[in-house]
Each structure stands twice: as C-alpha cells, then as structure tokens.
C-alpha cells in the first residue's frame, strides 16, 4: 500500500482548497452558524459544479466514480475550514441510495443529488444512542389493504433534516432491518430542531406517527439493507475521520505559530519545554490519525476483508486524538483560545461533534472486542 496521494488526488485536493478558501472563509462560516440551517445555496452549488456531491457515486448516475481515498482527501480539506452545511449527511444518504440495489429509486434521486437540486439525509439514531443498526426499534408494518407500509418511531440527531428533500428512514420490518426513502414533509412527519454543540451542522428530531407510505418507498430490506447501510456508514465514517484530521492540521499549525509569537517573561512561549512537548504531541496525534484514516479509506475502497476492524480502529483513535489536540491547542493559547472571538472554538466544537458521530471511541472499542471474541 502506498499512502502517498497520487497526482490527480493532490490536484483534486488543491482545487477544493482553493474553492473553499474563496467561498468559505472563516467569516462566512460564522455567518452561516448564526442562521437557522447553516446552509448556503451558492456554496452548495459550487460544490455541485466541481462534482463533489457525487464524488464516489457511479458514473451512470453522473457521479465521478472515485474511491474512498479521494473522499478522504477532499473531506480533510473541508475539515480544515469547518465547512458548514449538509455535505457529510448528504454523502451518507447518497451512498446508501447507490448501494441499495433498488431498481428505480437511485435513478430517480441520485442525479438531483449530484447536481445539487436535492439534498438527502439518513435517520438512524434513536433514544438508545446506539449507532448499531441492530438497536433500531422504529417499526414498519405492512398494510395488506393498501399494499403499503405504516411507519412509527422517533429518530434523534438527524443531520440537516430541515433542508433535506429526502430522508432515508431505517426501521424494523418484522425481524428484519429495512430502509425507506421518504420525501420530506409527508403526512404525519414532524421535524423539530435539537440543540447541537457544533452550530455549523444543525440537528433535528424526526418523528413518524402512523405515517403511511406506498410499497415502492421500501428502498432495501433484510441482508441488502444491512449491507448497504454498512457500506454507506463506512464511507461516511472515513469522511468524518478525515474531517478530524483536517481540523487537527489547522489547530496544530495555528498553535505552533502562536507559540512562536506569544511572548512571556521576555521569550516566546514556544521556547519553554512544556509548550514544546505539547506541540510535539499535537504532531504525533495528527500524523497517526492521518495514517490510520488513509489506511482505512484504502480498505473501504478495496473491499478489504478487515475493513470493519480498520474503520473501527480509525474512528476510535481519531475521536480521542481530535479531542486531545483541540484541548491542547486551547491550553497553549491560554485564555484567548477559550473565547468566542478566536476561531479555535469552532474546531473544538467540530472535533467534539465528529467524536460522537457514527459512534465514539467507546462504541468502536466494544465493537472491536466483539470481533475478536467472534473469531475465537
């Protein structure tokens, strides 16, 4: 395995960096945070015009047909600027659609997602807080009279549900897992805003109470649903880890520059050994997280047999590392690092948000332990 990005991947990463430096400076991030949805139609269209909304989607659906390593390279840049809006949730949903194996729904929805006219999200997490799809309790019941399904349940922390035109709803159909493609705003659907530590991504509670949908809204069921959800969540988890790497890169660079310029007792604080040790720890955690992320991205891209373990190892490490890097950055900055005026707080909140997204370190360590036990 060669973890050096190829020339096309470096060019892709550079083009995204130039786009976001121009269209999404920190001031724009702060402006979007203050809005109800943190969504900018013009910025979203710029992402669509560069093909980023269909980065890993098949070419037959107007996607670029690239792999998880390319996705990680792009997401790292997005993390370095705390990109607001629904990119991650939208990618998760689009990948789930593409992997579902449904005859018509992917064709109907993927092209509008790629060109930016439709946004989608996934409703999975429930009151248990468990990211394992096996814990889903929302129900779907077949209605023989109409041929459709009745859906009931409440989903929590659904990213960007307010601006999504399509919500992929994960439910229990008898003893099997099922995924339904629901147009936002259907009868008996209620969407409520929830508090979130990261204001660049809005979270919502979505409730269905005796909501009836046609039979063709069933996107996938049984083993196909589990397989599609696993594939989509692997890609989305890699993107979240790459975002954490990008954020750690920004924190590390900013902290080192501050340590060089901040004077204390007539000397730059970077000349003190305790500060030097913290900066060295930042670099160690950053590079370790980057190596783990691209290793796991390669495994996802190549369908490696160890992909489940590698994704969990990466998410567990990146979750802890990003939190520690953000905390160390604040400590080196001192009081100014804890203020609203300094941009460091944006990256601390993104680190904490992504730490919990798709399962925190504890969730993934337990998952790894179960894998080890199952092999014995």
C-alpha positions in Angstrom: 0.0 0.0 0.0 1.3 3.5 -0.9 -0.3 6.1 1.3 1.1 9.0 -0.8 -1.7 10.7 -2.7 -1.5 10.3 -6.4 -1.0 13.4 -8.6 -4.7 13.5 -9.6 -5.7 13.2 -5.9 -3.4 16.1 -5.0 -4.8 18.2 -7.8 -8.3 17.4 -6.6 -7.4 18.3 -3.0 -5.7 21.6 -4.2 -8.8 22.6 -6.2 -11.1 22.0 -3.3 -8.8 24.0 -1.0 -8.8 26.9 -3.5 -12.6 26.8 -3.8 -13.2 26.8 0.0 -10.6 29.5 0.6 -12.5 31.7 -1.8 -16.1 30.7 -1.0 -16.0 29.6 2.7 -13.6 31.8 4.7 -14.0 31.8 8.5 -16.2 34.9 8.4 -18.6 33.1 6.2 -18.6 30.1 8.4 -19.5 32.3 11.4 -22.3 33.9 9.4 -23.8 30.6 8.4 -23.6 29.3 12.0 -25.9 32.2 13.0 -28.6 31.1 10.6 -31.4 28.5 11.3 -30.0 25.9 8.8 -26.3 26.8 8.3 -27.0 26.2 4.6 -25.7 28.4 1.8 -27.3 27.7 -1.6 -24.5 29.4 -3.6 -21.8 27.5 -1.7 -23.7 24.2 -2.2 -23.9 24.9 -5.9 -20.2 25.5 -6.1 -19.6 22.1 -4.5 -22.0 20.5 -7.1 -20.3 22.3 -10.0 -17.0 20.7 -9.0 -18.6 17.2 -8.8 -18.0 16.9 -5.1 -21.6 15.9 -4.3 -21.2 12.8 -6.4 -17.6 12.1 -5.6 -17.8 8.3 -5.1 -21.1 7.7 -6.9 -21.2 5.6 -10.1 -20.7 7.4 -13.4 -24.1 6.2 -14.7 -25.7 8.5 -12.1 -23.5 11.4 -13.1 -21.0 10.8 -10.2 -17.3 10.9 -10.6 -16.8 7.2 -9.7 -13.9 7.9 -7.4 -12.9 6.0 -4.3 -12.8 6.4 -0.5 -9.2 7.7 -0.6 -10.3 10.5 -2.9 -13.2 11.2 -0.5 -10.8 11.3 2.5 -8.5 13.8 0.6 -11.5 16.1 0.0 -13.0 15.7 3.5 -9.7 16.6 5.0 -9.7 20.0 3.3 -13.4 20.5 4.3 -12.4 19.8 7.9 -9.6 22.3 7.8 -12.2 25.1 7.2 -15.1 23.7 9.3 -17.3 23.6 6.2 -20.9 24.3 7.3 -23.9 22.5 5.8 -25.0 19.0 4.9 -22.1 17.6 2.8 -21.5 14.7 5.2 -25.1 13.7 5.8 -25.9 14.1 2.1 -23.0 11.9 1.1 -24.0 9.2 3.6 -27.5 9.2 2.2 -26.4 9.2 -1.5 -24.0 6.3 -0.9 -26.8 4.4 0.8 -29.1 5.0 -2.1 -26.5 3.8 -4.6 -25.7 0.7 -2.6 -29.4 -0.3 -2.0 -29.8 -2.3 -5.2 -33.3 -0.8 -5.7 -34.4 -0.8 -9.4 -35.8 2.8 -9.7 -35.3 5.0 -6.6 -31.5 5.5 -7.1 -32.1 6.6 -10.7 -34.8 9.0 -9.6 -32.9 10.6 -6.8 -29.1 10.4 -7.4 -28.8 12.7 -10.3 -30.7 15.5 -8.5 -28.4 14.9 -5.5 -25.3 15.2 -7.7 -26.4 18.4 -9.4 -27.3 20.0 -6.1 -31.1 20.4 -6.5 -31.9 17.7 -3.9 -30.4 17.1 -0.5 -30.8 13.9 1.5 -30.1 12.6 5.0 -30.3 9.4 7.0 -32.5 8.9 10.0 -30.9 6.1 12.1 -30.1 7.1 15.7 -32.7 6.6 18.4 -33.1 7.3 22.1 -30.7 4.4 23.0 -27.9 6.5 21.4 -26.5 3.2 19.8 -25.2 3.5 16.3 -25.5 -0.2 15.7 -28.4 -0.7 13.3 -29.4 -3.8 15.3 -30.7 -1.5 18.0 -33.3 0.2 15.8 -36.8 0.0 17.3 -38.8 2.2 14.9 -41.4 0.0 13.2 -42.7 -0.6 9.7 -45.8 -2.7 9.3 -47.2 -4.0 6.0 -50.7 -2.8 5.2 -52.3 -5.5 3.1 -55.3 -3.4 2.2 -53.3 -0.7 0.6 -50.1 -2.6 -0.2 -48.0 0.0 1.6 -46.4 0.3 5.0 -47.2 2.1 8.2 -44.2 3.8 9.9 -43.9 4.7 13.5 -40.9 5.9 15.6 -38.7 8.8 16.6 -35.2 9.5 15.3 -32.8 11.8 17.1 -29.8 13.9 16.0 -30.8 13.7 12.3 -28.4 16.0 10.5 -29.8 18.7 8.3 -33.4 17.2 8.2 -34.9 20.7 7.8 -33.3 21.3 4.4 -33.4 17.7 3.2 -35.9 16.8 0.5 -35.3 13.1 1.0 -35.0 11.3 4.3 -33.8 7.6 4.4 -35.6 6.1 7.3 -34.2 3.0 9.0 -36.8 0.8 10.6 -37.6 -2.7 11.8 -39.9 -4.6 9.4 -40.8 -7.7 11.4 -37.5 -9.3 12.4 -35.5 -7.6 9.5 -33.9 -4.2 9.0 -35.5 -2.0 6.3 -34.7 1.3 4.8 -37.4 3.6 3.4 -37.0 6.6 1.1 -39.3 9.3 2.3 -40.0 12.6 0.8 -39.6 15.3 3.5 -42.9 16.7 4.7 -45.1 13.7 4.2 -48.2 13.4 6.3 -47.6 12.6 10.0 -43.9 13.5 9.8 -42.8 16.1 12.4 -39.3 17.7 12.3 -38.1 19.6 15.4 -34.7 21.3 15.9 -32.4 19.9 18.6 -29.6 21.6 20.4 -26.1 20.9 19.0 -22.6 21.7 20.1 -21.5 22.4 16.5 -23.6 25.2 15.1 -22.2 24.6 11.6 -24.4 21.4 11.4 -28.0 21.5 12.6 -29.6 18.5 14.2 -33.2 17.5 14.4 -35.7 15.1 15.9 -37.8 13.4 13.3 -41.0 11.7 14.3 -43.4 9.5 12.3 -46.7 8.7 13.9 -48.9 6.3 11.9 -47.4 7.6 8.7 -48.5 5.5 5.6 -46.2 5.2 2.6 -46.6 3.3 -0.7 -44.8 0.0 -1.2 -42.3 1.5 -3.7 -40.9 3.6 -0.8 -39.1 0.5 0.5 -35.5 1.1 -0.6 -34.0 -2.1 0.8 -34.7 -4.8 3.3 -33.1 -7.7 5.1 -29.5 -8.5 4.2 -29.5 -6.0 1.4 -30.4 -3.2 3.8 -27.7 -4.2 6.3 -25.1 -4.5 3.6 -26.0 -1.1 2.0 -26.1 0.6 5.4 -22.7 -0.8 6.4 -21.1 0.3 3.1 -22.6 3.8 3.3 -21.7 4.2 7.0 -18.1 3.0 6.4 -17.6 5.8 3.8 -19.3 8.4 5.9 -17.1 7.4 8.9 -14.0 7.8 6.8 -15.1 11.2 5.8 -15.8 12.2 9.4 -12.3 11.0 10.4 -10.7 12.9 7.5 -12.5 16.0 8.6 -11.0 15.5 12.1 -7.6 15.2 10.5 -8.1 18.5 8.6 -9.2 20.2 11.8 -6.2 18.8 13.7 -3.9 20.1 11.0 -5.4 23.6 11.4 -5.1 23.5 15.2 -1.5 22.2 15.0 -0.4 24.9 12.6 -2.2 27.7 14.4 -0.9 26.6 17.8 2.7 26.3 16.7 2.6 29.8 15.1 1.0 31.2 18.3 3.8 29.6 20.4 6.4 31.2 18.2 4.9 34.7 18.5 3.4 34.9 22.0 5.9 36.4 24.5 6.1 35.5 28.2 8.9 36.6 30.5 10.6 38.2 27.5 10.7 34.9 25.5 8.4 33.2 23.0 6.4 30.6 24.9 7.5 28.1 22.3 11.0 28.2 23.8 9.6 26.6 27.0 9.9 22.8 27.2 6.4 22.2 28.5 4.9 24.0 25.5 7.3 22.2 23.1 6.1 18.9 24.4 2.5 19.8 23.8 3.3 20.9 20.3 5.2 17.6 19.7 2.1 15.7 20.9 -0.1 17.6 18.5 2.1 16.5 15.6 2.2 12.9 16.8 -1.5 12.6 17.1 -2.1 14.4 13.8 0.1 12.2 11.8 -1.0 9.0 13.5 -4.7 9.9 12.8 -3.8 10.8 9.1 -2.1 7.4 8.6 -5.0 5.5 10.2 -7.6 7.4 8.1 -6.0 6.8 4.8 -5.3 3.2 5.6 -9.0 2.6 6.5 -10.0 4.6 3.4 -7.9 2.3 1.2 -9.5 -0.7 2.9 -13.0 0.6 2.2 -12.1 1.4 -1.4 -10.6 -2.1 -2.0 -13.3 -4.1 0.0 -10.6 -5.4 2.3 -11.7 -8.3 4.5 -10.5 -6.4 7.5 -12.5 -3.2 6.7 -14.8 -3.4 9.7 -11.9 -3.6 12.1 -9.9 -0.9 10.4 -12.8 1.5 10.3 -13.5 1.0 14.0 -9.8 1.3 14.9 -9.5 4.5 12.9 -12.7 6.1 14.3 -11.7 5.2 17.9 -8.3 6.7 17.5 -9.4 9.8 15.6 -12.2 10.5 18.1 -9.8 10.6 21.0 -6.9 12.3 19.2 -9.0 15.2 17.8 -10.4 15.9 21.3 -6.9 15.9 22.8 -5.4 18.0 20.1 -8.2 20.6 20.4 -7.8 20.7 24.2 -4.0 21.1 23.9 -4.4 23.8 21.4 -6.7 25.7 23.8 -4.2 25.3 26.7 -1.3 26.6 24.7 -3.3 29.6 23.6 -4.4 30.2 27.1 -7.4 32.5 27.8 -7.8 33.7 24.2 -8.2 30.1 23.0 -11.4 29.8 25.0 -13.1 32.9 23.7 -15.7 33.3 21.0 -13.5 35.7 19.1 -10.8 33.1 18.4 -11.5 30.5 15.7 -10.1 27.7 17.8 -13.5 27.2 19.4 -15.0 26.3 16.0 -12.6 23.4 15.6 -13.0 22.2 19.2 -16.8 22.0 18.7 -16.4 20.2 15.3 -14.0 17.8 17.0 -16.5 17.0 19.8 -19.3 16.7 17.3 -17.5 14.3 15.0 -16.2 12.4 18.0 -19.7 11.3 18.7 -20.8 10.9 15.0 -21.1 7.3 13.9 -20.0 6.1 17.3 -17.5 7.4 19.8 -14.3 5.7 20.8 -16.0 3.5 23.5 -18.6 2.3 20.9 -15.9 1.3 18.5 -13.6 -0.3 21.1 -16.5 -2.5 22.2 -17.2 -3.3 18.5 -13.5 -4.4 18.1 -13.7 -6.5 21.2 -16.8 -8.3 19.9 -15.0 -9.0 16.6 -12.1 -10.6 18.5 -14.4 -12.7 20.6 -16.3 -13.9 17.5 -13.1 -15.1 15.9 -12.1 -17.2 18.8 
